[in-house]
Amino acid sequence: MTSMKAWTLIPWTLICDCSAQISICSKSQTTTTVSSLSIIRHVVDRPSQFHLSYSDKELLEREDRGESQQEILRRIAKNLPIYTRTNSGAIRFCDRCQLLKPDRCHHCSVCDKCILKMDHHCPWVNNCVGFSNYKYFMLFLAYSLLYCLFITATDLQYFIKFWTNGLPDTQAKFHILFLFFSASMFSVSLASLFIYHCWLVCKNRSTLEAVRAPVFRHGTDKNGFSLGISKNFRQVFGDEVKYWPVPVFSSLGDGCSFPSCLVNLDPEQPSSPSGSNPDGRQFPSKPLRESQSRLLTTTPSWTDSETTTDKDRKGSSNPVMIIENEA
């Protein structure tokens, strides 16, 4: 019976061990791994070019009007790969961190810092889940789910014997009952969470973006960062298949810029948000979808009434269509 008691502690020890490993970021800038099974990780911090310089901070503080402050932020963000906006169309700026928020970056009130590609703050791992550890979080869910299913399956025969009085009348049989119900409930909750995050990976969305769609210059678009299921999956797990099931950082990109089929609509920004990332990988851009192209070309504009009249007289019935870019 001693071995049976030890067996009941195995799944919770493993889950606690995984929880310690997955907590790869803390409120401090340094990271420590609690578990003896350390994780090789890639530390990604916010680049310095997104932070305001001392002169820009002073200039921003001297301005009282919001329009003047936005003009300063637009000037600073002109050469940065920033394509998302607030709901009002303003530049996304964090007052606490004093930086221009990169695309998909959000400020966590618990960690008190801006998290690149923030998904959510997870109390189970006592950490923010974002660009630098989202793959680890997915593997944590997958392996925890598999282990709970394994415990449920192997404990099922003893659970049946418990109700058929096939087990010795000792306190150990209550451990079997507790273990089966706990593993079963964890399996259901983990399965629901894992399936939901698999859907998010396929759609290339974070939990925050699923609740509130990102805003671009032309408006909101929940599929603005979607590149297709295959490319979306590789953006999280990387191009090397051998690294997919291993807790090693292999995500693509730098966490500050992401390929989008809508970036070329912004005349104030570079044509490609990816540039050259540390790994030297280039993200392919995706052309505009037909529905979006129709939405962008529904506003006719004529140069003047006289020119239009002359064209009508000549029998030309096709007006010139232009897309007016936001100033």
Order of alpha helices (4+ residues) and beta strands (2+ residues): alpha-alpha-alpha-beta-beta-beta-beta-beta-beta-beta-alpha-alpha-alpha-beta-beta-alpha-alpha-alpha
